[in-house]
Amino acid sequence: MALIFDKSYPPPGTAPGTLSTDDKANGGVQRIQVSPCIRGHWSATSTVTIEDVPPTAAADDFHWIDVQGTPSVAQLHRLGERLGLHPLAMEDVLNTGQRPKADDYDTTLTMILGLPLKDDDGALHIHQISLFLGKGFVLSITSNGHDPFPEVRRRLQGRHGRHITEPDDLLYALIDAAVDHAYPVLDAIGERVDALEEAILDNPGMETLHALHGLKRELIVLRRHLWPTREVINQLLRDHADVFTSDTLLWMRDVYDHTVQVMDLVESYRDMIASLLDVYLSSMSNRLNESIRRLTVIATIFMPLTFIVGVYGMNFEHPNSPFAMPELGWYWGYPMVWLVIIGIAGFMIWRFKRMRWF
């Protein structure tokens, strides 16, 4: 069985800020894209290596550096040296599966968020997104190599939505995109909940029960990441408001509203799953009761019949004994027993139907 919470840890006793991980497991950087914003205008995005990442920018300029894939220790060391990242922040990048949080390291604001995605088999995975806002740059690192920001790239050119011209605008757009990735996942869960509700009412089985437990497991994972995300956004609005302009703060409040909506959906689906589990157990109990009642009816019908054939199966016959069974010598004895048996069975069936036992 797969682990519910995917989290990597440093070896016990490791000093804080030590960068150590299994480089073969994370796969290293798959692609680095740099988008420069020069005096409010975005230049073409280019794919670069770690050595080509721009370390600083002019006073009015900044770069968006998007790293897809978890860097190796050596790659992250070089990236941290060029951008001045704090060792604790770099440690959080390598040790994926972190709880969403926001930390302020001197001149760099660091955020850890969860990115919920479904794979080709429909399994839920929470990938880590690390965001850094520093002097002259915005850095985003996605752990699985997925590109969650294609819509943000289109917005850079001003063709869709609110135009992005400042670092805090870009940080808001990246946070908003990460939070909104929960909506399609929850929509898919809602469709599965509806399908399971119909299956439980029609013909519940063990597959239905397994599906219910799978959904419950996914909602637990989602809640573990989405609940602290709401607190992180609230923390940004409360403790780091100076990072954002007054205009961007309004849009950040909209992101907070999205986190509230997402959590409402998660809690609603959790309640629905709990209700469906109760309905499933009640349905299975009713089916068991119906089966037992039918078996009871059949057994009850055959009880007097078994008694009759058991009595006449004793065959006690003696010509001079007053206790012999005279019916054994009757000419119409056999058909009479059958008439009695059929009459008793018919009467009991009629009576049970009147009582609506079956």
C-alpha positions in Angstrom: 0.0 0.0 0.0 1.3 3.5 -0.9 2.1 5.9 1.9 -0.6 8.3 2.8 1.8 11.1 3.5 4.8 11.4 1.3 7.5 13.1 3.3 11.3 12.9 3.1 13.4 13.6 6.2 17.1 14.1 6.8 18.9 11.5 8.9 18.3 11.8 12.6 20.7 14.2 14.3 21.5 16.1 11.2 22.3 19.8 11.8 19.6 22.2 10.7 20.2 23.5 7.2 22.3 20.5 6.1 21.5 19.6 2.5 21.4 15.9 2.1 19.0 13.7 0.1 18.9 10.9 -2.4 19.6 12.6 -5.7 18.6 9.5 -7.6 15.1 9.6 -6.0 14.3 13.2 -6.9 15.6 13.1 -10.5 17.3 16.5 -10.4 16.3 19.6 -12.3 14.4 18.9 -15.5 14.1 22.4 -16.8 14.9 26.0 -15.7 13.0 28.8 -17.4 13.9 32.5 -16.9 11.5 35.3 -17.8 13.0 38.8 -17.3 10.8 41.8 -16.6 12.6 45.0 -17.7 11.0 48.2 -16.7 7.5 46.7 -16.6 7.8 44.8 -19.9 8.4 41.0 -20.1 11.0 39.7 -22.5 11.0 36.2 -24.1 11.3 33.3 -21.8 14.5 31.3 -22.1 15.6 27.8 -20.9 18.9 28.0 -19.1 21.2 26.0 -16.8 22.0 26.6 -13.2 25.2 28.5 -14.2 23.1 30.8 -16.4 20.6 31.8 -13.7 20.9 35.6 -13.3 22.0 36.4 -9.8 20.7 40.0 -9.5 18.7 42.5 -11.5 18.7 46.3 -11.9 16.6 48.4 -9.5 13.6 48.5 -11.7 14.0 45.0 -13.1 13.4 41.4 -11.9 13.4 37.9 -13.1 11.0 35.0 -12.7 13.1 31.8 -12.4 11.0 28.7 -12.7 12.7 25.4 -11.8 10.8 22.3 -12.7 12.0 19.2 -10.8 13.7 19.0 -7.3 17.4 20.1 -7.6 20.1 17.8 -6.5 22.3 18.9 -3.6 25.0 20.3 -5.9 22.5 22.1 -8.1 20.7 23.7 -5.1 24.0 24.8 -3.6 24.9 26.6 -6.8 21.4 28.1 -7.1 21.4 29.2 -3.4 24.8 30.9 -3.9 23.6 32.8 -6.9 20.4 34.0 -5.3 21.4 34.2 -1.7 18.9 31.6 -0.4 19.0 30.7 3.3 20.2 27.1 4.2 17.0 26.3 6.1 14.9 27.4 3.0 17.1 25.2 0.8 16.7 22.3 3.2 12.9 22.6 2.9 13.2 22.4 -0.9 15.1 19.1 -0.7 13.0 17.6 2.1 9.7 17.5 0.1 6.3 17.0 1.6 6.6 20.0 3.9 3.6 21.5 5.6 2.5 24.7 3.8 4.2 27.6 5.5 5.7 31.1 5.0 9.1 32.2 6.4 11.0 35.4 6.2 14.7 35.0 5.9 16.3 38.4 6.0 15.6 39.8 2.5 13.9 36.7 1.1 10.3 35.7 1.7 9.9 31.9 1.4 6.7 30.0 0.9 6.0 26.2 0.7 2.7 25.2 -0.9 1.1 21.9 -1.9 0.1 21.2 -5.5 -2.7 18.6 -5.8 -2.6 16.7 -9.1 -4.1 13.5 -10.5 -1.9 11.1 -12.4 -2.9 9.1 -15.5 -4.4 6.3 -13.2 -6.5 8.8 -11.3 -4.4 8.6 -8.1 -4.0 11.8 -6.1 -0.5 13.2 -5.4 0.5 16.3 -3.6 3.6 17.9 -5.1 5.6 20.6 -3.3 5.9 24.1 -4.7 8.6 26.3 -3.2 8.3 30.1 -3.8 10.9 32.7 -3.1 10.6 36.5 -3.3 13.9 38.2 -3.1 15.6 41.3 -4.4 15.4 41.3 -8.1 13.9 37.8 -8.5 10.9 35.5 -7.9 11.9 31.8 -7.8 9.5 28.9 -8.1 10.5 25.2 -7.7 8.1 22.4 -8.5 9.2 19.1 -7.0 7.8 16.7 -9.7 8.9 18.6 -12.8 5.3 19.5 -13.7 4.7 23.0 -15.1 1.7 24.3 -13.1 2.0 27.9 -14.5 1.2 27.9 -18.2 -1.7 30.3 -17.7 0.6 32.7 -15.7 3.0 32.7 -18.7 0.2 33.8 -21.0 -0.7 36.5 -18.5 2.9 37.9 -18.6 2.2 39.2 -22.1 -1.0 40.9 -21.0 -3.3 38.8 -23.2 -5.3 37.2 -20.3 -6.5 38.8 -17.1 -4.7 41.3 -14.9 -1.2 42.3 -16.3 1.8 41.4 -14.1 4.5 44.0 -13.8 5.8 43.8 -10.3 7.4 41.0 -8.2 4.5 41.0 -5.7 2.0 40.7 -8.7 3.9 37.6 -9.9 4.0 36.1 -6.4 0.3 36.6 -6.1 -0.3 34.9 -9.5 1.8 31.9 -8.6 0.1 31.4 -5.3 -3.3 31.8 -7.0 -2.4 29.2 -9.6 -1.2 26.7 -6.9 -4.4 27.2 -4.9 -6.7 26.9 -7.9 -5.2 23.5 -8.8 -7.4 22.1 -6.0 -10.6 22.9 -7.9 -10.4 20.3 -10.7 -9.3 17.6 -8.2 -12.3 18.4 -6.0 -14.6 18.4 -9.1 -13.4 14.9 -9.9 -14.0 13.8 -6.3 -17.5 15.3 -6.5 -18.3 13.2 -9.6 -17.0 10.0 -7.9 -19.1 10.8 -4.8 -22.2 11.1 -7.0 -21.4 7.8 -8.8 -20.8 6.0 -5.5 -24.1 7.3 -4.1 -26.0 5.8 -7.0 -24.0 2.5 -6.7 -24.8 2.3 -3.0 -28.5 2.8 -3.5 -28.6 0.3 -6.5 -26.2 -2.6 -5.7 -23.6 -2.0 -3.0 -20.6 -4.3 -2.8 -17.0 -4.6 -1.6 -15.8 -2.6 -4.6 -18.0 0.2 -3.5 -16.6 0.0 0.1 -13.1 0.1 -1.2 -13.9 3.2 -3.4 -15.4 4.9 -0.4 -12.3 4.3 1.7 -10.1 5.5 -1.2 -12.0 8.8 -1.4 -11.8 9.2 2.4 -8.1 8.7 2.2 -7.7 11.3 -0.6 -9.8 13.8 1.4 -7.6 13.3 4.4 -4.5 14.1 2.3 -6.1 17.1 0.7 -7.2 18.5 4.1 -3.7 18.1 5.5 -2.3 20.4 2.8 -5.2 22.8 2.1 -6.0 23.6 5.7 -2.6 25.1 6.5 -2.6 26.8 3.1 -5.4 29.0 4.3 -3.4 29.9 7.4 -0.4 30.7 5.2 -2.4 33.2 3.1 -3.8 34.7 6.2 -0.3 35.0 7.6 0.9 36.8 4.5 -2.0 39.3 4.8 -1.4 39.8 8.5 2.4 39.7 8.9 3.8 40.4 5.5 1.5 43.0 4.1 4.4 45.3 3.5 5.6 42.9 0.7 2.5 43.6 -1.4 1.1 46.9 -2.8 -2.4 47.9 -1.7 -3.7 46.8 -5.0 -2.1 43.3 -4.8 -3.4 42.9 -1.3 -7.0 43.1 -2.6 -6.2 40.2 -5.0 -4.5 38.3 -2.2 -7.7 38.5 -0.2 -9.4 36.9 -3.2 -6.9 34.0 -3.0 -7.8 33.7 0.7 -11.5 33.4 -0.3 -10.5 30.6 -2.7 -8.8 28.7 0.1 -11.9 29.1 2.2 -14.1 27.8 -0.6 -11.8 24.8 -1.2 -11.8 23.9 2.5 -15.6 24.1 2.5 -15.7 21.7 -0.4 -13.3 19.3 1.3 -15.3 19.3 4.5 -18.6 18.9 2.6 -17.2 15.9 0.8 -15.9 14.4 4.0 -19.3 14.7 5.5 -20.9 13.1 2.4 -18.4 10.2 2.5 -19.2 9.6 6.2 -22.9 9.6 5.3 -22.4 7.3 2.4 -20.5 4.9 4.7 -23.4 4.9 7.0 -25.8 4.3 4.1 -23.6 1.5 2.8 -23.5 -0.2 6.2 -27.3 0.2 6.7 -27.9 -1.1 3.1 -25.7 -4.2 3.7 -27.5 -4.8 7.1 -30.9 -4.5 5.4 -29.8 -7.0 2.7 -28.6 -9.4 5.4 -31.8 -9.0 7.3 -33.8 -9.7 4.1 -31.8 -12.8 3.4 -32.2 -14.1 7.0 -35.9 -13.4 6.8 -36.3 -15.4 3.6 -34.4 -18.3 5.0 -36.5 -18.1 8.2 -39.7 -18.2 6.1 -38.5 -21.3 4.2 -37.4 -23.1 7.3 -40.7 -22.2 9.0 -42.7 -23.6 6.1 -40.8 -26.9 6.2 -41.0 -27.4 10.0 -44.5 -28.8 10.1 -43.9 -30.8 6.9 -40.8 -32.3 8.4 -42.8 -33.2 11.5 -45.5 -35.0 9.5 -43.1 -37.0 7.4 -41.0 -37.7 10.5 -44.0 -39.2 12.3 -45.1 -41.4 9.5 -41.5 -42.4 8.8 -41.4 -44.4 12.0 -43.5 -47.2 10.4 -44.8 -48.7 13.7 -47.4 -51.3 12.6 -48.7 -54.3 14.5 -52.0 -56.2 13.9 -52.8 -56.7 17.6 -51.3 -53.5 19.1 -53.7 -50.6 20.0 -50.7 -48.2 19.6 -50.0 -49.1 16.0 -50.4 -46.5 13.3 -53.7 -47.3 11.5 -52.9 -44.8 8.7 -50.2 -47.1 7.4 -52.9 -49.5 6.2 -55.3 -47.0 4.7 -56.0 -47.3 1.0 -55.8 -43.4 0.5 -53.2 -42.8 3.2 -50.3 -41.7 0.9 -52.3 -39.1 -1.1 -54.0 -37.9 2.0 -50.6 -37.1 3.6 -49.6 -35.2 0.4 -52.9 -33.2 0.6 -52.2 -32.3 4.2 -48.6 -31.3 3.4 -49.6 -29.2 0.4 -52.5 -27.6 2.4 -50.3 -26.7 5.3 -47.5 -25.3 3.0 -50.0 -23.3 1.0 -51.7 -21.8 4.1 -48.3 -20.8 5.6 -47.2 -19.1 2.3 -50.5 -17.2 2.1 -50.2 -16.2 5.7 -46.6 -15.0 5.2 -47.6 -13.0 2.2 -50.4 -11.3 4.1 -47.8 -10.4 6.7 -45.5 -9.1 3.9 -42.6 -11.2 5.0 -41.7 -11.8 1.4 
